[in-house]
Amino acid sequence: MKLTVLYRGPLSGCNYGCEYCPFGKWKQSEEELTKDRADLERFLAWAESRTQDTLSVFFTPWGEALIWPWYQQALARLTHLPHVERAAVQTNLSCRLDWLTDCRTDKLGIWATYHPEWMKRARFLAQCERLSEHGVRHSAGMVGFRRFADEAEALRRELPEDTYLWINAVKDGLDAYSPEDVERFTRIDPLFPVNNTRHPSRGKACRAGESVLSVDGDGTAYRCHFIKEPLGNLYAPDFEQALKPRACSKDTCGCHIGYVHLDYLELDRVFGSGLLERVPTSRLWSGGSQRSASRISQP
């Protein structure tokens, strides 16, 4: 079996306090952190036992994971497993990076989000440079608020040419875009129109629930983060029976970690082995490929 697991344990606290994010508003108790660590250890033991399978693991926490050593150690352990193809994580990149020396960095992927209210650009760029020095494939990105557009352009200028900078569109009405705004963000990220679209998904074939699963700290498995219909428990001896082709049951899908698995969008061809850390196989942002990239957003 070849399976990608998006793991989201109970961790929800963050060392940042972005006003638009509900998860940076509190600190978790020692009891809550202890449970998160125990849940993660159970998941790692499961992953280590699945030697007959080919696994990829993507940590998509509600909070910031890499400020805690048990997530750093988890990535190191996973990257050294022969049957694990990829171990990736979403992070604000505020952590120390000395733990990278414990990893097989050719298997490690980092999805790094830059928050200009909480980190200086020079510091974020230095962190990305450290990743590159260690041979870690990574993307950088920002939330696409219009007030961040100048900073996004500056970050694009200062990032290395081979680093993809994505822009996550704001779709909840907090920051309505003009055509000029869309054009501006698309100059930074040619795939911005794809992310700025709620893709029709009801009845569409999706790999979620077949070769991709979302799993919480208790092991409850869902097809993805956005459809809260349990498929079973990852730790049940017969959980594989729940894996099968499924059509999406939602009208639309507007989040990258969801729509990237819709078959008809063919984004697996765009991202290839960089699918989890959001790194396209070719430099769309520097090769004049915006036209072909924008066509993906069409239903």
C-alpha positions in Angstrom: 0.0 0.0 0.0 1.1 3.5 -0.8 -0.4 6.0 1.6 0.0 9.7 2.5 -1.1 10.6 6.0 -1.9 14.2 7.0 -1.4 14.1 10.7 -3.0 16.8 12.9 -2.8 16.0 16.6 -4.3 18.0 19.5 -1.6 20.7 19.4 -3.2 24.1 18.8 -1.1 26.7 20.6 1.2 28.9 18.7 4.1 31.3 19.6 2.6 33.9 17.2 -0.7 35.7 17.7 -1.8 36.6 14.2 -5.1 38.5 14.4 -6.8 36.5 11.7 -5.8 33.1 13.2 -7.8 31.6 16.1 -5.0 29.4 17.2 -2.4 31.9 18.4 -4.5 33.2 21.2 -3.6 30.9 24.0 -0.9 28.7 25.4 -1.5 25.0 26.0 -1.3 23.5 29.4 1.4 20.9 30.3 -1.3 18.3 30.4 -2.4 19.1 26.9 1.2 19.1 25.6 1.8 15.8 27.3 -1.2 14.3 25.5 0.0 15.7 22.2 3.4 14.2 22.7 1.9 10.8 23.6 -0.4 10.8 20.6 2.5 11.6 18.3 4.6 8.8 19.8 1.7 6.4 19.1 1.5 7.6 15.5 5.2 7.2 15.1 5.2 3.7 16.4 2.4 2.9 13.9 4.4 4.4 11.0 7.5 2.5 12.1 5.6 -0.8 12.1 4.2 -0.4 8.5 7.3 -1.7 6.8 5.2 -3.5 4.2 3.8 -0.1 3.0 5.2 3.0 1.4 4.3 6.1 3.5 4.5 9.8 3.3 3.7 11.9 6.3 2.6 15.6 6.4 2.2 17.4 9.7 -0.5 20.0 9.4 -0.9 21.2 13.0 -3.4 23.8 14.1 -0.6 25.4 16.1 3.2 25.7 15.6 4.8 22.3 15.9 8.5 22.8 15.4 9.0 24.9 18.5 8.6 21.5 20.3 11.4 19.0 20.3 9.1 16.0 19.9 8.1 17.1 16.4 11.7 17.8 15.4 12.6 14.3 16.6 9.6 12.8 14.8 10.7 14.2 11.5 14.2 12.9 12.1 12.9 9.4 12.9 10.5 9.3 9.9 13.2 10.4 7.4 15.4 7.5 8.4 12.7 4.9 7.8 13.4 3.1 4.5 9.6 2.8 3.8 9.0 6.5 4.3 9.3 8.5 1.0 8.6 11.9 2.5 8.2 13.6 5.8 7.0 17.2 5.7 5.6 19.9 8.0 3.8 23.3 7.9 5.7 25.8 10.1 6.3 29.5 10.7 10.0 28.6 10.7 10.7 30.4 14.0 12.4 27.4 15.6 16.1 26.6 15.9 17.3 24.5 13.0 20.1 22.5 14.6 17.9 19.4 14.6 18.3 19.2 10.8 21.6 17.4 11.3 19.6 14.5 12.7 17.5 14.1 9.6 17.9 12.5 6.2 17.3 15.9 4.6 16.7 14.4 1.1 13.4 13.1 2.5 12.4 16.2 4.4 10.1 18.9 3.2 9.3 22.2 4.8 6.2 24.4 4.0 7.3 27.7 5.6 4.9 30.6 6.1 6.3 34.1 6.6 4.3 36.3 9.0 5.7 39.8 8.7 4.0 41.0 11.9 6.0 38.5 13.9 9.3 37.9 12.2 11.7 40.2 10.4 12.2 39.5 6.7 15.9 39.1 7.2 15.4 36.5 9.8 13.0 34.5 7.7 15.4 34.7 4.7 18.2 33.5 6.9 16.1 30.5 8.0 15.4 29.6 4.4 19.1 29.9 3.6 19.8 27.4 6.4 17.3 25.0 4.9 19.0 25.3 1.6 22.5 24.8 3.1 21.2 21.5 4.6 19.7 20.4 1.3 16.1 20.6 2.5 13.5 21.2 -0.2 11.1 23.9 0.9 8.6 26.5 -0.2 7.9 29.9 1.4 4.6 31.6 1.5 2.4 34.3 2.9 -1.3 35.0 3.5 -2.5 37.2 0.7 -3.8 40.2 2.6 -3.5 43.3 0.4 -1.6 45.1 3.2 1.1 42.5 2.8 1.5 42.9 -1.0 4.6 45.2 -0.7 6.2 42.8 1.7 5.5 39.8 -0.6 7.1 41.6 -3.5 10.1 42.4 -1.4 10.4 38.8 -0.2 10.2 37.5 -3.8 13.0 39.8 -4.8 15.2 38.6 -1.9 14.5 34.9 -2.0 16.8 32.8 -4.1 15.5 32.3 -7.7 14.9 28.6 -7.1 12.6 29.1 -4.1 8.9 29.1 -4.8 6.9 31.8 -3.0 3.2 31.0 -2.8 0.4 33.4 -1.8 -2.6 32.0 0.1 -5.7 33.8 -1.1 -8.0 35.3 1.5 -11.4 33.8 0.6 -13.6 34.6 3.6 -14.5 38.2 2.7 -11.9 39.8 5.0 -10.0 41.3 2.1 -11.9 41.5 -1.2 -9.6 41.6 -4.2 -9.8 43.9 -7.2 -8.6 42.6 -10.6 -5.4 44.7 -10.0 -4.8 42.9 -6.7 -5.2 39.5 -8.4 -2.8 40.5 -11.1 -0.3 41.8 -8.6 -0.3 38.6 -6.5 -0.2 36.5 -9.7 3.0 38.2 -10.7 4.5 36.9 -7.4 2.9 33.5 -7.5 1.6 32.3 -10.9 -0.5 29.7 -9.1 -2.3 32.3 -7.1 -5.4 32.1 -9.4 -5.6 28.4 -8.6 -5.6 29.1 -4.9 -8.0 32.0 -5.3 -10.6 29.6 -6.7 -13.2 27.5 -4.9 -12.9 24.5 -7.2 -16.1 22.6 -8.0 -15.7 19.3 -6.2 -19.0 17.6 -5.5 -19.0 14.2 -7.3 -15.4 14.7 -8.5 -12.9 12.0 -8.1 -10.4 12.7 -5.3 -7.4 10.7 -3.9 -8.5 11.6 -0.4 -9.9 8.6 1.3 -8.1 6.2 -1.0 -4.4 7.0 -1.0 -4.5 10.1 1.2 -5.9 10.3 4.8 -6.3 12.9 7.5 -5.7 11.5 10.9 -6.1 13.1 14.4 -4.3 12.4 17.6 -6.6 9.6 18.6 -6.1 7.8 15.3 -9.5 8.7 13.9 -9.2 8.8 10.1 -11.0 11.1 7.7 -10.7 11.4 4.0 -9.4 14.9 4.4 -9.4 17.8 6.9 -12.6 19.3 5.5 -15.0 16.3 5.6 -15.6 15.3 9.1 -17.1 11.9 8.4 -14.9 9.3 10.2 -13.7 6.4 8.0 -12.4 4.4 11.0 -9.4 4.3 13.1 -5.8 4.1 11.8 -4.8 1.8 14.6 -7.6 -0.8 14.0 -6.2 -4.0 12.5 -8.5 -3.8 9.5 -8.3 0.0 8.8 -7.2 -0.7 5.2 -10.7 -1.8 4.3 -11.8 1.8 4.6 -9.5 2.9 1.8 -11.3 3.1 -1.5 -12.0 5.5 -4.4 -14.4 8.3 -3.3 -16.1 11.2 -4.9 -16.0 14.4 -3.0 -19.1 15.2 -1.0 -18.6 19.0 -0.7 -19.7 21.5 -3.3 -16.3 23.2 -3.5 -12.7 22.9 -2.3 -10.7 26.0 -1.7 -7.7 25.0 0.4 -4.4 23.8 -1.2 -4.1 20.7 1.0 -7.5 19.6 -0.1 -7.9 20.5 -3.8 -4.4 19.4 -4.7 -5.7 15.8 -4.5 -8.7 16.3 -6.9 -7.9 14.2 -9.9 -9.3 16.6 -12.6 -7.0 19.5 -11.6 -4.0 17.3 -12.2 -1.9 19.2 -9.7 0.1 16.1 -8.9 1.7 16.7 -12.3 2.5 20.3 -11.3 4.0 19.5 -8.0 5.3 15.9 -8.5 7.4 14.7 -5.5 7.1 18.2 -4.0 3.4 17.9 -3.5 3.4 17.9 0.3 5.8 20.8 0.8 4.2 22.7 -2.1 7.2 22.9 -4.5 6.3 22.7 -8.2 8.5 20.6 -10.4 9.3 23.5 -12.7 9.9 27.2 -12.0 6.5 28.5 -13.0 7.4 31.8 -11.3 10.4 32.5 -13.4 9.7 30.8 -16.7 6.8 32.8 -18.1 4.4 29.9 -17.4 1.6 31.9 -15.9 -0.9 31.2 -18.7 -0.6 27.4 -18.4 -0.8 27.7 -14.6 -3.9 29.9 -14.6 -5.7 27.3 -16.8 -5.7 24.9 -13.9 -8.2 27.1 -12.1 -10.8 26.5 -14.7 -13.5 23.9 -13.8 
